[in-house]
Amino acid sequence: MKSLKETVYRQLLAIAIFIIVILAIFLGILLPKMLLPVYEKSIYEYLKQPLELIDYEINQNELETEVAYLYITGHTNIVASENLNQIIPLNINQILENIKDTYGKFKYRGITYYYNTVYTTHVTKIALTNDSYIKNMRKDILYNVFPILFIVLILIVGLLVGWARRLVLKIEHLKEKIDNLDNDDYIDHYHYYMDDELKLLSDAIDQMKHNLKETEDYKNMMYQNISHDFKTPLTVIKSYMEALEDQMIKPEEAYPIIKEQTNKLETKVHSLLYLNKLNYIKDLKVQPEKRVDINPIINASLEKFKYHRPDIEWKVEIYDKTTIYRGSEDMWEAIIDNLLNNFIRYAKSLIRITIKNNKITFYNDGPNIDPNVLNDIFTPYKKGINGQFGLGLSIVKKTISLFGYEITVKNERKGVSFMIK
């Protein structure tokens, strides 16, 4: 993480230098130009006030030493203050040539001179000064502003450095957590004092680790259950084949059992292939637009399953005017067959299918489902009712989801209902 630290600190240093340069430009160039009209307005007021003190003669002791004065009566009688030549290195005629308005400024040899004039009936009074007053005002402001800005800048940089250090520690912690996603022995000791975005990211990593572990555990359980599910019919087939070879059983006794177990094995393989096909279609995110009438499909499935459980009552109740739903005939056949195949194992005396208010309800009067199992009943090869596991209900769930429908399961007072909306 050294490169990360260097990168953050370099960025911080660049930001600090940039701020200093911007402040220097602002204070050294832009601010004086922006404040110049304010300074000039102040200096014109500064020049005007002493003119009120001058009556018919100039008493230098009563006036500002940085200001020179001219007192004009008629056209030729001009009285000047003693410091005129010290303030402005021009003769009186040159000065009067540059005075064109009541107040204003003019330049001579790179120095700006300011003046203000008061006219009365018989007298013209003029106050003049150079730009030293403005320079002094600038110095006073800068000397007061610069230390404050420098202290503020140091504080800001210090805060940024502290923040950057905490940020780097948080990023190091996040990288450490990601590096230990597959390490069950890793213990996180880092404590977040603020609920910021990085803490949310840390919590998301924790959740991701939890989900990955759950997924891994589920896969291991699924592989184990699949192996067990396939091993059972294979073991039976192998046992009967060995018994035939040893002439311990007659062929007419062995072949029906071998055929039955082969059919079971074939059904399981087809179910796995069909589930894989559903996952592929789901990944394409294409919703089937074909529509089919499910009434004849329901009746055909009932005819097939009645022979397996002739002891129970089979009912179909249709209240809606139409039984046309999204999906293909093969898909709805898979849905109904898998549900009924599940029902015939648990139903006691009744299996009922109801279509009402655009909702299809499959009901059997068998035992209720353990509430701890309800949430996982549609998960493939997750232990379900009475410890059984398989792919049937998972195929039902995934197929229905492709149509944009949903299926829920509910324990009734007597029996269980599966509802497709």
C-alpha positions in Angstrom: 0.0 0.0 0.0 3.1 2.3 -0.1 2.2 3.4 -3.6 -1.3 4.3 -2.5 0.1 6.4 0.4 2.5 8.2 -1.9 -0.2 8.9 -4.4 -2.6 10.3 -1.7 0.1 12.5 -0.2 1.4 13.7 -3.5 -2.1 14.6 -4.5 -2.6 16.4 -1.1 0.8 18.2 -1.6 -0.3 19.3 -5.1 -3.6 20.6 -3.8 -1.8 22.6 -1.0 0.7 24.1 -3.5 -2.2 25.0 -5.8 -4.0 26.7 -3.0 -0.9 28.7 -2.0 -0.3 29.8 -5.6 -4.0 30.8 -6.0 -3.9 32.8 -2.8 -0.6 34.5 -3.8 -2.1 35.5 -7.1 -5.2 36.7 -5.5 -3.6 38.7 -2.8 -0.7 40.0 -4.8 -2.4 40.8 -8.1 -6.2 40.5 -8.1 -7.0 41.9 -4.6 -5.1 45.2 -5.0 -6.8 45.8 -8.3 -10.2 45.0 -6.9 -9.6 47.3 -3.8 -8.1 50.2 -5.8 -11.5 52.0 -6.3 -12.1 51.7 -2.6 -8.6 53.1 -1.8 -9.1 56.0 -4.3 -12.5 56.9 -2.9 -10.9 57.0 0.6 -8.0 59.2 -0.5 -10.3 61.7 -2.2 -12.2 62.0 1.1 -8.8 62.2 2.9 -7.8 65.1 0.6 -11.1 67.0 0.9 -11.4 67.2 4.7 -8.3 69.4 5.3 -9.5 71.9 2.6 -12.3 73.0 5.0 -9.6 74.2 7.4 -7.9 76.5 4.9 -9.3 80.0 5.0 -7.1 82.8 3.6 -3.7 81.5 4.4 -2.0 78.1 4.7 -0.7 77.1 8.2 1.4 74.0 7.6 1.4 73.1 11.2 -2.3 72.6 11.2 -2.3 70.3 8.1 -1.2 66.8 7.1 2.5 66.6 6.1 1.8 64.0 3.3 -0.5 66.5 1.6 0.5 69.6 -0.3 -1.9 72.5 -0.9 -2.4 75.3 -3.4 -4.5 78.5 -2.6 -5.4 80.5 -5.7 -7.1 83.9 -5.8 -7.7 85.5 -9.1 -5.5 84.2 -11.9 -2.0 85.1 -10.7 -2.0 85.1 -6.9 -1.0 81.5 -5.9 0.0 80.4 -2.5 1.6 76.9 -2.1 2.4 74.9 1.0 6.0 74.5 2.0 6.0 70.7 1.3 4.7 71.0 -2.3 8.1 70.1 -3.9 8.6 67.2 -1.5 5.2 65.7 -2.4 5.2 66.5 -6.2 8.5 67.2 -8.1 6.6 69.6 -10.5 6.3 73.3 -10.7 3.0 75.0 -10.1 2.1 75.5 -13.8 2.8 71.8 -14.6 0.6 70.8 -11.7 -2.3 73.1 -12.8 -2.0 71.7 -16.3 -2.8 68.2 -15.0 -5.7 69.3 -12.8 -8.7 69.1 -15.1 -11.6 68.0 -12.9 -12.8 68.7 -9.3 -10.9 65.6 -8.2 -8.8 63.0 -10.0 -5.3 61.6 -10.6 -2.4 61.9 -13.0 0.9 60.1 -13.4 4.4 61.4 -13.5 7.5 59.2 -13.8 5.6 56.1 -12.8 4.1 57.7 -9.7 0.4 58.4 -9.4 -0.7 61.7 -7.8 -4.2 62.5 -6.5 -5.9 65.8 -6.1 -9.1 67.2 -4.8 -10.4 70.8 -5.4 -12.8 73.1 -3.6 -14.2 76.1 -5.6 -15.6 79.2 -3.9 -16.6 82.6 -5.3 -13.1 84.1 -4.9 -10.8 81.2 -4.0 -9.8 77.9 -5.4 -8.2 75.5 -2.9 -6.4 72.3 -4.1 -5.0 69.4 -2.0 -2.5 67.0 -3.5 -0.7 63.9 -2.5 1.2 61.0 -4.0 0.4 57.2 -3.9 2.3 56.5 -0.7 -1.0 56.7 1.2 -2.5 53.9 -0.9 0.7 51.9 -0.6 0.5 52.2 3.1 -3.1 51.1 3.2 -2.2 48.1 1.0 0.6 47.2 3.4 -1.6 47.5 6.5 -4.2 45.2 5.0 -1.7 42.6 3.7 0.2 42.5 6.9 -3.0 41.8 8.8 -4.5 39.4 6.3 -1.4 37.3 5.3 -0.7 35.9 8.8 -4.4 35.0 9.3 -4.5 33.3 5.9 -1.2 31.5 6.5 -2.5 30.1 9.8 -5.8 29.1 8.2 -3.8 27.4 5.3 -1.6 25.5 7.8 -4.7 24.3 9.6 -6.4 23.2 6.4 -3.3 21.4 5.2 -3.0 19.7 8.6 -6.7 18.6 8.5 -6.2 17.3 4.9 -3.1 15.3 6.0 -4.9 13.8 8.9 -7.9 13.0 6.8 -5.7 11.5 4.1 -4.0 9.3 6.7 -7.3 8.0 8.0 -8.5 7.5 4.4 -5.4 5.5 3.6 -5.9 3.4 6.7 -9.5 2.7 5.7 -8.5 1.7 2.2 -5.7 -0.6 3.6 -8.4 -2.1 5.8 -10.7 -2.7 2.9 -8.0 -4.3 0.8 -7.1 -6.5 3.7 -10.7 -7.6 4.0 -10.9 -8.4 0.3 -7.6 -10.3 0.5 -9.1 -12.5 3.3 -12.5 -13.1 1.7 -11.8 -16.8 1.6 -10.1 -16.9 5.0 -12.5 -18.1 7.6 -9.9 -17.5 10.4 -9.6 -13.8 9.6 -10.8 -11.5 12.4 -11.5 -7.9 11.6 -10.4 -5.6 14.4 -10.8 -2.3 12.6 -13.4 0.1 14.1 -15.2 2.7 12.1 -16.1 5.9 14.1 -18.2 7.3 11.3 -20.9 5.8 9.2 -19.5 7.1 5.9 -19.4 5.5 2.4 -16.3 3.5 3.3 -18.0 1.9 6.2 -20.9 1.0 3.9 -18.4 -0.5 1.5 -16.8 -2.5 4.5 -20.3 -3.7 5.4 -20.9 -4.7 1.8 -17.7 -6.7 1.8 -18.8 -8.5 5.0 -22.1 -9.3 3.4 -20.4 -10.5 0.2 -18.2 -12.7 2.3 -21.2 -14.1 4.1 -23.0 -14.7 0.8 -20.0 -16.4 -0.8 -19.7 -18.7 2.2 -23.4 -19.5 2.0 -23.1 -20.2 -1.7 -20.0 -22.4 -1.1 -21.8 -24.3 1.6 -24.9 -24.7 -0.5 -22.8 -25.9 -3.5 -21.1 -28.5 -1.3 -24.4 -29.6 0.1 -25.9 -29.7 -3.4 -23.0 -31.8 -4.8 -23.3 -34.1 -1.8 -27.1 -34.5 -2.3 -26.8 -34.9 -6.0 -24.2 -37.6 -5.6 -26.4 -39.4 -3.0 -29.5 -39.0 -5.3 -27.6 -40.6 -8.2 -25.8 -43.1 -6.2 -28.9 -44.8 -4.9 -30.4 -46.0 -8.2 -26.9 -46.8 -9.5 -26.2 -49.0 -6.4 -29.5 -50.8 -6.9 -28.8 -51.4 -10.6 -25.3 -52.6 -9.8 -26.6 -54.9 -7.1 -29.2 -56.5 -9.4 -26.6 -56.9 -12.2 -24.2 -58.7 -9.9 -27.1 -60.9 -8.6 -27.9 -61.8 -12.3 -24.2 -62.6 -13.0 -24.1 -64.8 -9.9 -27.5 -66.4 -10.9 -28.9 -65.4 -7.5 -32.0 -63.9 -9.1 -34.1 -64.6 -12.1 -34.0 -62.1 -15.1 -37.8 -61.6 -15.0 -37.4 -60.5 -11.3 -34.3 -58.3 -11.9 -35.3 -56.5 -15.2 -38.3 -54.6 -13.8 -36.3 -53.3 -10.9 -33.4 -52.3 -13.1 -35.8 -50.6 -15.6 -37.5 -48.7 -12.8 -34.2 -47.5 -11.4 -32.9 -46.6 -14.9 -36.1 -44.5 -15.4 -35.5 -42.7 -12.1 -32.0 -42.0 -13.1 -33.0 -40.8 -16.5 -35.7 -38.5 -14.9 -33.1 -37.0 -12.6 -30.7 -36.4 -15.5 -33.4 -34.8 -17.6 -34.4 -32.6 -14.6 -30.8 -31.4 -14.2 -30.6 -30.6 -17.9 -33.9 -28.8 -17.9 -32.9 -26.7 -14.8 -29.6 -25.8 -16.6 -31.7 -24.8 -19.6 -33.9 -22.5 -17.5 -30.8 -20.9 -16.0 -29.5 -20.2 -19.5 -32.8 -18.7 -20.6 -32.9 -16.6 -17.4 -29.4 -15.2 -18.1 -30.6 -14.1 -21.5 -33.3 -12.0 -19.8 -35.8 -12.8 -22.5 -39.4 -13.2 -21.2 -41.4 -15.7 -23.3 -44.2 -13.9 -25.1 -46.0 -17.0 -26.3 -49.4 -17.7 -24.7 -51.1 -21.0 -24.1 -54.4 -22.3 -22.7 -53.5 -24.3 -19.6 -56.9 -26.0 -19.1 -56.2 -28.9 -21.4 -52.6 -29.2 -20.0 -54.1 -29.5 -16.5 -56.6 -32.2 -17.6 -53.9 -34.2 -19.4 -51.6 -34.1 -16.3 -54.4 -35.2 -14.0 -55.1 -38.2 -16.2 -51.4 -39.2 -15.9 -51.3 -38.9 -12.1 -54.7 -40.4 -11.3 -53.2 -43.8 -11.9 -50.5 -43.3 -9.3 -53.1 -42.3 -6.6 -56.5 -43.7 -7.5 -57.4 -43.5 -3.7 -57.6 -39.7 -3.6 -60.1 -37.2 -5.0 -59.0 -35.0 -7.9 -60.8 -31.7 -8.5 -60.4 -28.9 -11.0 -62.4 -25.7 -10.3 -62.3 -22.9 -13.0 -64.1 -19.6 -12.2 -62.3 -17.3 -14.7 -63.6 -16.8 -18.3 -60.1 -17.5 -19.8 -57.3 -19.8 -18.8 -54.7 -18.4 -21.2 -51.4 -17.5 -19.7 -47.9 -16.6 -20.8 -45.6 -19.5 -21.6 -45.3 -22.6 -23.8 -47.1 -25.9 -23.5 -44.0 -27.8 -22.5 -43.2 -25.3 -19.8 -46.6 -25.4 -18.2 -46.6 -29.2 -18.5 -43.3 -29.2 -16.5 -44.8 -26.9 -13.9 -48.0 -28.9 -13.4 -46.3 -32.3 -13.5 -43.6 -31.3 -10.9 -46.3 -29.9 -8.5 -48.5 -32.9 -8.9 -45.6 -35.3 -8.5 -44.8 -33.6 -5.2 -48.5 -33.7 -4.2 -49.1 -37.4 -4.7 -46.4 -38.1 -2.1 -48.1 -36.2 0.7 -51.8 -35.8 -0.2 -54.2 -37.8 2.1 -57.5 -37.7 0.2 -57.7 -34.6 -2.0 -55.8 -32.7 -4.6 -57.5 -29.6 -6.0 -56.6 -27.1 -8.7 -58.5 -23.7 -8.7 -58.3 -20.9 -11.3 -59.9 -17.7 -9.9 -59.1 -14.0 -10.3 -56.1 -14.7 -12.5 -54.6 -16.9 -9.7 -53.9 -20.6 -10.0 -54.0 -22.5 -6.7 -52.7 -26.0 -6.2 -54.0 -27.6 -3.0 -53.4 -30.9 -1.3 -54.7 -32.0 2.2 -51.4 -33.4 3.3 -49.3 -32.4 6.3 -48.2 -28.8 6.8 -44.7 -27.8 5.8 -42.2 -27.1 8.6 -42.0 -23.2 8.8 -38.2 -23.5 8.9 -38.3 -25.1 5.5 -40.8 -22.7 3.7 -38.2 -20.2 2.7 -35.9 -22.8 1.1 -38.5 -25.0 -0.4 -37.8 -23.8 -4.0 -34.0 -24.1 -3.7 -32.6 -27.0 -5.7 -31.4 -30.0 -3.6 -32.0 -28.2 -0.4 -33.7 -30.4 2.2 -37.4 -29.8 2.2 -40.5 -31.6 3.3 -39.7 -34.6 5.6 -36.0 -34.3 4.8 -36.6 -34.9 1.1 -34.7 -33.0 -1.6 -34.8 -32.7 -5.4 -35.2 -30.4 -8.3 -39.0 -30.4 -8.9 -40.1 -27.3 -7.0 -36.9 -25.4 -8.1 -37.9 -26.1 -11.7 -41.4 -24.8 -11.0 -40.1 -21.6 -9.4 -37.6 -20.8 -12.2 -40.1 -21.6 -15.0 -42.8 -19.4 -13.5 -40.3 -16.6 -12.9 -39.5 -16.6 -16.7 -43.1 -15.8 -17.4 -43.1 -12.8 -15.0 -45.3 -14.6 -12.5 -44.6 -15.6 -8.9 -45.4 -18.6 -6.8 -45.9 -18.7 -3.1 -46.6 -21.5 -0.6 -48.9 -21.3 2.3 -49.8 -23.7 5.1 -53.6 -24.0 5.4 -55.4 -25.1 8.5 -55.4 -28.5 6.9 -53.1 -29.0 4.0 -50.8 -26.9 1.8 -51.5 -24.4 -1.1 -49.2 -23.3 -3.8 -50.4 -20.1 -5.5 -49.3 -18.8 -8.9 -50.1 -15.1 -9.5 
